[in-house]
Amino acid sequence: MKARWLRRSLWLAGFACLWVNVCDDPPLASGSYLVDVTQHSAILGLITADPVVVTATVRNDKGQVVVRMVDERPRRRHHFAAAGLSPGSSFEYLLESEGCEPERGTIRTAPPGDRGHFKIAFLGDSGDQPWWVWLQRTPALHLPAKWGWFADSPTVSRIGSAVAEARPDFVLHLGDIVYPRGQHAHYRSGFFRPFAPVLRDSPVFAVLGNHDVMDSGGLQAIANLRPPSALDSRDRRNISFAWGPVRIIGLDCNSDYSGERYELGHPAQVFLSEQLAKCTEPWIVVASHFPMLSASRQGNRAELLKALRPELQHFQVSLYLSGHDHCYQRFGKPPEGGPPLVVSGGGGKDLYEIRKDSHAAAHAAALVSAHHWCSAEVSGSSLTVRSHGLDGSLLDSFDLPLPTGEDLVRLRRDNPARANRVAELQQ
């Protein structure tokens, strides 16, 4: 009897050992993805599980080879800079390596002027993880996780498929790219795989969310997604780039871990002021992870209302985007001025409730607790923003006008170059 129970105990102990986190995390790997795209260049990215030599080939719409590049030595992180591309054009690229399936994708360069037609996608808080990620370091699931046998979060995958189907020229991610702590070990399941259809054809530019900076201050997000062409602050935490008539300025307003509240002299505030003083694009979109107003769980952010909103009003910023609250909210242009405020945090994580009795709710133009993604379509002097539900429904839609009348007069006094571009676009 004792021997039988001893054998059972040993079997039970052996089975339990299969579920203990004793292995290393599977190596980070990705499919092909566009790290960066400008008018004349693109950077192709690929992360392989093992060091290999990769060859990159870029062809124009006639099938002619524009550039071919080869790694100097075997490596895991592959970046290929393709220069000399034509603005507003499409190219096909191919990444090949021995023993791996070829990776294909499309490059669409930025338009040469202000009158082009293009589409932007934006969303936040998409980095939900599937159940098996918490067991990928156990002997029982380590190899299946490494070989990619398990499915990713179904909601995040549906978001990725919907965005890819819309074929945006680029994607702006509003933070919390990967839960729970923004670690490299979770980028494959939380970002690179569910967004693979998007990444191979559209670059993703991202601001840092609070979950992205929990491990090493966000160095993983910067290493994986920070584009070299984006004019950024010295610490690479804030970005600014133009796409035709639209200027995107992304700010790192995290204060929970740095202890630095957004106020005069904050690195993000200094960067924003410098950019707003000299940018000339007709539309200016400022984004950070944190809402100014919110009728959901996170509530209003007082330091942003006090220090950021007046600056956006003074420089006639067109739109402020944020995530953080897992729902969709829009606060229209207030009587005292300032841009519309959009909260788009329904990218795949658990949804938050809307507090209809909150003070912020009384000022909202749209409040929807639903998984979604948003688009901004630019055509000539028209810019239309839409919020799309996962079932294909249209949750919200509004137009973003250019400065006119007294606003244009004031803009001409403060920033003549931008006012001239606005006037030319409206002709």
C-alpha positions as CSV (number, residue, x, y, z in Angstrom):
1,M,0.0,0.0,0.0
2,K,2.8,2.5,1.0
3,A,4.7,1.7,-2.3
4,R,1.6,2.3,-4.4
5,W,1.0,5.7,-2.7
6,L,4.6,6.6,-3.1
7,R,4.5,5.9,-6.8
8,R,1.3,7.9,-7.2
9,S,3.0,10.8,-5.3
10,L,6.0,10.7,-7.6
11,W,3.8,10.6,-10.7
12,L,1.9,13.6,-9.3
13,A,5.0,15.5,-8.5
14,G,6.5,14.8,-12.0
15,F,3.2,16.0,-13.6
16,A,3.2,19.1,-11.5
17,C,6.8,19.9,-12.6
18,L,5.6,20.2,-16.1
19,W,3.6,23.3,-15.1
20,V,6.3,25.2,-13.3
21,N,7.9,28.3,-15.0
22,V,11.4,27.0,-15.3
23,C,12.2,27.5,-19.0
24,D,13.2,30.7,-20.8
25,D,10.6,32.6,-22.7
26,P,10.4,31.6,-26.4
27,P,12.5,33.9,-28.5
28,L,10.8,37.0,-30.0
29,A,9.9,36.5,-33.6
30,S,7.8,38.3,-36.2
31,G,6.7,38.2,-39.8
32,S,7.8,41.0,-42.1
33,Y,6.8,44.5,-41.0
34,L,7.3,48.0,-42.1
35,V,9.3,49.9,-39.5
36,D,9.2,53.2,-41.3
37,V,8.0,54.8,-44.6
38,T,8.6,58.3,-45.9
39,Q,8.2,60.0,-49.3
40,H,11.5,58.5,-50.6
41,S,12.4,55.6,-48.4
42,A,11.2,52.6,-46.3
43,I,12.7,50.4,-43.7
44,L,11.7,46.7,-43.8
45,G,11.9,44.7,-40.6
46,L,11.9,41.0,-39.7
47,I,12.7,39.3,-36.4
48,T,13.7,35.6,-36.7
49,A,13.9,33.0,-33.9
50,D,17.4,32.0,-34.9
51,P,20.3,34.0,-36.6
52,V,20.0,33.7,-40.4
53,V,21.0,35.7,-43.4
54,V,18.0,37.4,-45.1
55,T,17.8,38.9,-48.6
56,A,15.4,41.8,-49.3
57,T,14.2,42.7,-52.8
58,V,12.0,45.7,-53.6
59,R,10.2,46.0,-57.0
60,N,8.2,48.8,-58.5
61,D,4.7,48.4,-60.0
62,K,6.2,47.2,-63.3
63,G,8.0,44.3,-61.6
64,Q,11.5,45.9,-62.0
65,V,14.0,45.5,-59.1
66,V,14.5,48.9,-57.4
67,V,16.9,47.7,-54.7
68,R,18.2,44.4,-53.4
69,M,19.9,44.1,-50.0
70,V,21.5,41.2,-48.1
71,D,22.5,40.9,-44.4
72,E,26.3,41.1,-43.8
73,R,26.1,38.2,-41.4
74,P,23.5,35.9,-39.7
75,R,21.4,37.8,-37.2
76,R,17.9,37.8,-35.6
77,R,16.9,41.4,-36.0
78,H,16.9,42.4,-39.7
79,H,16.4,46.0,-40.9
80,F,16.7,46.9,-44.5
81,A,16.7,50.6,-45.6
82,A,15.4,51.1,-49.1
83,A,16.1,54.6,-50.4
84,G,15.5,56.4,-53.7
85,L,11.7,55.5,-53.8
86,S,9.2,57.7,-55.6
87,P,6.6,59.7,-53.5
88,G,3.0,58.6,-53.6
89,S,4.0,55.2,-55.2
90,S,3.5,51.5,-54.5
91,F,6.2,48.9,-54.3
92,E,6.3,45.2,-53.6
93,Y,9.0,43.7,-51.3
94,L,10.2,40.2,-50.6
95,L,12.3,38.9,-47.7
96,E,13.9,35.5,-48.3
97,S,16.1,33.3,-46.1
98,E,17.3,29.7,-46.2
99,G,14.9,27.4,-44.4
100,C,12.2,30.0,-43.9
101,E,9.0,30.8,-45.8
102,P,9.4,34.0,-48.0
103,E,7.8,37.1,-46.5
104,R,6.0,39.5,-48.8
105,G,4.5,42.9,-48.4
106,T,3.6,46.3,-50.0
107,I,5.2,49.7,-49.5
108,R,3.1,52.8,-50.2
109,T,5.2,56.0,-49.9
110,A,3.9,59.2,-48.5
111,P,2.3,61.7,-51.0
112,P,4.4,64.5,-52.5
113,G,2.0,67.4,-51.7
114,D,-1.1,68.4,-49.8
115,R,-3.8,67.2,-52.2
116,G,-3.3,63.5,-52.1
117,H,-5.8,60.9,-50.9
118,F,-4.8,58.6,-48.1
119,K,-6.2,56.8,-45.0
120,I,-4.9,56.6,-41.4
121,A,-5.9,54.1,-38.8
122,F,-5.6,54.6,-35.1
123,L,-6.5,52.6,-32.0
124,G,-5.2,52.0,-28.5
125,D,-5.0,49.3,-25.7
126,S,-4.8,46.4,-28.1
127,G,-2.2,44.2,-26.3
128,D,-4.4,41.6,-24.7
129,Q,-2.7,38.2,-24.2
130,P,-4.1,34.7,-24.8
131,W,-4.3,32.3,-21.8
132,W,-1.3,30.2,-22.9
133,V,1.2,33.1,-22.6
134,W,1.3,32.7,-18.8
135,L,2.3,29.1,-19.3
136,Q,4.8,29.4,-22.1
137,R,7.8,29.0,-19.7
138,T,6.6,25.7,-18.4
139,P,8.0,22.4,-19.8
140,A,4.5,21.4,-20.9
141,L,3.8,24.3,-23.2
142,H,7.2,25.8,-23.9
143,L,7.9,24.1,-27.3
144,P,4.3,24.4,-28.6
145,A,4.4,28.1,-27.7
146,K,7.8,28.5,-29.5
147,W,6.5,26.7,-32.6
148,G,3.4,28.9,-32.7
149,W,0.8,26.2,-32.3
150,F,-1.6,28.3,-30.1
151,A,-4.0,31.0,-31.2
152,D,-3.7,34.6,-30.2
153,S,-6.4,36.7,-28.6
154,P,-9.5,36.4,-30.9
155,T,-10.6,40.0,-30.3
156,V,-7.2,41.5,-31.0
157,S,-6.9,39.3,-34.1
158,R,-10.2,40.5,-35.4
159,I,-9.1,44.1,-34.8
160,G,-5.9,43.4,-36.8
161,S,-7.8,41.8,-39.6
162,A,-10.3,44.7,-39.8
163,V,-7.6,47.3,-39.9
164,A,-5.7,45.3,-42.6
165,E,-8.8,45.1,-44.8
166,A,-9.1,48.9,-44.7
167,R,-5.5,49.2,-46.1
168,P,-4.4,52.3,-44.2
169,D,-1.3,54.1,-45.3
170,F,-0.1,54.0,-41.7
171,V,-1.4,53.2,-38.3
172,L,-1.1,55.4,-35.1
173,H,-1.1,53.3,-32.0
174,L,-2.3,55.2,-28.9
175,G,-0.4,53.1,-26.3
176,D,-0.6,49.9,-24.2
177,I,0.7,48.0,-27.2
178,V,1.5,44.9,-25.1
179,Y,0.2,43.8,-21.7
180,P,0.9,43.4,-19.0
181,R,4.3,45.1,-18.7
182,G,5.4,45.7,-22.3
183,Q,8.1,43.0,-22.3
184,H,9.7,41.5,-25.4
185,A,8.5,38.1,-24.5
186,H,4.9,39.2,-25.0
187,Y,5.3,41.1,-28.3
188,R,4.9,38.1,-30.5
189,S,1.5,37.0,-29.1
190,G,0.2,40.5,-28.2
191,F,1.3,42.5,-31.3
192,F,3.3,40.9,-34.1
193,R,1.1,37.9,-34.8
194,P,-2.4,39.4,-34.4
195,F,-1.4,42.5,-36.4
196,A,0.7,40.7,-39.0
197,P,-1.7,41.4,-41.9
198,V,-1.4,45.1,-41.0
199,L,2.3,45.3,-40.3
200,R,3.4,43.8,-43.7
201,D,1.7,46.6,-45.6
202,S,1.5,49.6,-43.2
203,P,4.0,51.1,-40.7
204,V,2.8,51.5,-37.1
205,F,3.8,54.6,-35.2
206,A,3.1,54.4,-31.5
207,V,3.0,56.5,-28.4
208,L,3.9,54.9,-25.0
209,G,1.2,53.8,-22.7
210,N,1.5,53.1,-19.0
211,H,1.8,49.3,-19.5
212,D,4.5,49.8,-22.2
213,V,6.8,51.5,-19.7
214,M,6.4,49.1,-16.7
215,D,9.5,47.1,-17.8
216,S,12.7,49.1,-18.5
217,G,10.8,52.3,-19.0
218,G,9.5,51.3,-22.5
219,L,12.8,50.4,-24.2
220,Q,11.1,47.4,-25.8
221,A,8.5,49.6,-27.6
222,I,11.2,52.0,-28.7
223,A,13.4,49.2,-30.0
224,N,10.5,47.5,-31.9
225,L,8.5,50.4,-33.2
226,R,10.3,53.7,-33.1
227,P,10.8,54.9,-36.7
228,P,14.2,56.5,-37.5
229,S,12.6,59.2,-39.7
230,A,10.3,60.6,-37.0
231,L,11.8,63.7,-35.5
232,D,12.0,62.7,-31.9
233,S,13.3,64.0,-28.6
234,R,16.7,63.0,-27.5
235,D,15.4,60.2,-25.3
236,R,13.3,58.9,-28.3
237,R,10.1,59.0,-26.2
238,N,8.3,61.7,-28.3
239,I,7.8,61.7,-32.1
240,S,6.8,64.1,-34.8
241,F,6.3,63.4,-38.5
242,A,4.3,64.6,-41.5
243,W,2.3,62.7,-44.0
244,G,1.1,65.0,-46.8
245,P,-1.0,67.8,-45.1
246,V,-1.2,66.1,-41.7
247,R,1.4,66.5,-38.9
248,I,1.4,63.8,-36.2
249,I,2.9,64.7,-32.8
250,G,3.1,61.8,-30.3
251,L,3.8,62.5,-26.6
252,D,5.0,60.4,-23.7
253,C,2.8,61.8,-20.9
254,N,3.5,58.9,-18.5
255,S,3.7,60.1,-14.9
256,D,2.8,57.1,-12.8
257,Y,6.4,55.7,-12.9
258,S,8.6,58.7,-13.6
259,G,6.9,61.0,-11.1
260,E,7.0,63.8,-13.6
261,R,3.6,65.4,-14.1
262,Y,2.9,67.1,-17.4
263,E,3.6,70.8,-16.8
264,L,5.8,73.6,-18.1
265,G,9.3,72.2,-18.5
266,H,8.2,68.6,-18.8
267,P,10.2,66.9,-21.6
268,A,7.0,66.2,-23.6
269,Q,5.8,69.8,-23.1
270,V,9.1,71.3,-24.3
271,F,9.1,69.0,-27.3
272,L,5.5,69.8,-28.2
273,S,6.1,73.6,-28.0
274,E,9.1,73.4,-30.3
275,Q,7.2,71.3,-32.8
276,L,4.0,73.5,-32.8
277,A,6.0,76.6,-33.2
278,K,7.5,75.5,-36.5
279,C,5.2,73.0,-38.2
280,T,3.3,74.2,-41.2
281,E,0.9,71.3,-42.0
282,P,-2.8,72.3,-42.4
283,W,-3.9,69.6,-40.0
284,I,-2.1,69.0,-36.7
285,V,-2.9,65.9,-34.7
286,V,-1.5,65.5,-31.2
287,A,-1.6,62.1,-29.5
288,S,-0.7,60.7,-26.1
289,H,-2.0,57.7,-24.2
290,F,-3.9,59.6,-21.6
291,P,-7.3,61.4,-22.1
292,M,-7.9,64.9,-20.9
293,L,-11.7,64.2,-20.4
294,S,-13.2,60.8,-19.8
295,A,-16.6,59.6,-18.8
296,S,-15.2,56.1,-18.0
297,R,-13.0,54.5,-15.3
298,Q,-9.8,56.6,-15.6
299,G,-11.7,60.0,-15.4
300,N,-10.3,63.4,-16.3
301,R,-6.6,64.2,-16.1
302,A,-6.2,67.5,-14.4
303,E,-2.6,68.3,-15.4
304,L,-3.4,67.8,-19.1
305,L,-6.5,70.0,-18.9
306,K,-4.4,72.7,-17.1
307,A,-1.2,72.6,-19.1
308,L,-1.8,70.8,-22.4
309,R,-5.2,71.9,-23.6
310,P,-4.5,75.7,-23.6
311,E,-1.4,75.0,-25.7
312,L,-3.3,73.0,-28.2
313,Q,-5.9,75.8,-28.3
314,H,-3.3,78.5,-28.8
315,F,-1.6,76.7,-31.7
316,Q,-5.0,75.7,-33.3
317,V,-4.3,72.0,-33.1
318,S,-6.9,70.1,-35.1
319,L,-7.4,66.9,-33.0
320,Y,-6.2,65.3,-29.8
321,L,-6.2,61.5,-29.6
322,S,-5.7,59.2,-26.6
323,G,-6.5,55.7,-25.3
324,H,-6.2,54.4,-21.7
325,D,-10.0,54.0,-21.2
326,H,-11.2,50.9,-22.9
327,C,-14.1,52.4,-24.8
328,Y,-14.8,55.1,-27.5
329,Q,-15.5,58.7,-26.5
330,R,-15.6,61.9,-28.4
331,F,-15.8,65.4,-26.9
332,G,-16.5,68.0,-29.5
333,K,-14.8,71.4,-29.8
334,P,-15.7,73.4,-26.7
335,P,-17.1,76.9,-26.8
336,E,-13.8,78.3,-25.3
337,G,-11.8,76.8,-28.1
338,G,-9.4,73.8,-28.4
339,P,-9.5,70.7,-30.5
340,P,-12.0,67.8,-30.3
341,L,-10.9,65.1,-27.9
342,V,-11.1,61.4,-29.0
343,V,-10.6,58.5,-26.7
344,S,-10.0,55.2,-28.6
345,G,-9.0,52.5,-26.2
346,G,-11.2,49.6,-27.4
347,G,-8.4,47.8,-29.3
348,G,-8.9,44.4,-27.7
349,K,-8.6,44.5,-23.9
350,D,-11.5,44.1,-21.5
351,L,-14.0,47.0,-22.0
352,Y,-14.7,49.7,-19.4
353,E,-18.2,50.9,-18.6
354,I,-19.4,54.4,-19.5
355,R,-20.4,56.6,-16.6
356,K,-23.4,58.5,-18.0
357,D,-23.8,60.5,-14.8
358,S,-20.3,61.8,-14.8
359,H,-19.5,65.5,-15.4
360,A,-17.5,64.6,-18.5
361,A,-20.5,62.7,-20.0
362,A,-22.5,65.9,-20.2
363,H,-19.9,67.3,-22.7
364,A,-19.6,64.2,-24.9
365,A,-20.6,64.0,-28.5
366,A,-20.3,60.2,-28.5
367,L,-19.9,57.5,-25.8
368,V,-19.7,53.8,-26.8
369,S,-18.3,50.9,-24.8
370,A,-17.3,48.6,-27.6
371,H,-14.2,47.1,-29.2
372,H,-13.4,49.2,-32.2
373,W,-10.7,50.9,-34.3
374,C,-10.8,54.3,-36.0
375,S,-9.9,55.7,-39.4
376,A,-9.1,59.2,-40.7
377,E,-9.6,59.6,-44.4
378,V,-7.9,62.6,-46.1
379,S,-8.8,63.8,-49.5
380,G,-7.9,67.3,-50.6
381,S,-9.4,69.8,-48.1
382,S,-11.5,67.1,-46.4
383,L,-10.6,65.0,-43.4
384,T,-13.2,62.6,-42.0
385,V,-12.8,60.6,-38.8
386,R,-14.8,57.4,-38.3
387,S,-15.0,54.8,-35.5
388,H,-15.7,51.3,-36.6
389,G,-17.2,48.5,-34.5
390,L,-16.0,44.9,-34.9
391,D,-19.3,43.9,-36.5
392,G,-18.7,46.5,-39.2
393,S,-21.0,49.1,-37.7
394,L,-20.2,52.8,-37.7
395,L,-20.0,54.0,-34.1
396,D,-19.2,57.6,-34.9
397,S,-18.3,59.9,-37.7
398,F,-17.3,63.6,-37.9
399,D,-15.4,66.0,-40.2
400,L,-12.4,67.9,-39.1
401,P,-12.5,71.4,-40.7
402,L,-9.5,73.6,-41.6
403,P,-9.2,77.0,-39.9
404,T,-11.4,79.6,-41.5
405,G,-12.6,83.2,-40.8
406,E,-11.1,84.7,-37.6
407,D,-9.2,81.5,-36.9
408,L,-7.4,81.7,-40.2
409,V,-6.7,85.4,-39.6
410,R,-5.1,84.6,-36.3
411,L,-3.2,81.7,-37.8
412,R,-1.8,84.0,-40.5
413,R,-0.5,86.3,-37.8
414,D,1.0,83.5,-35.7
415,N,2.1,81.1,-38.4
416,P,2.0,82.6,-41.9
417,A,3.5,79.5,-43.6
418,R,0.8,77.2,-42.2
419,A,-1.9,79.7,-43.1
420,N,-0.7,79.8,-46.7
421,R,-0.9,76.0,-46.9
422,V,-4.4,76.0,-45.5
423,A,-5.6,78.7,-47.9
424,E,-4.0,76.9,-50.9
425,L,-5.7,73.6,-49.9
426,Q,-9.1,75.3,-49.6
427,Q,-8.9,76.7,-53.1
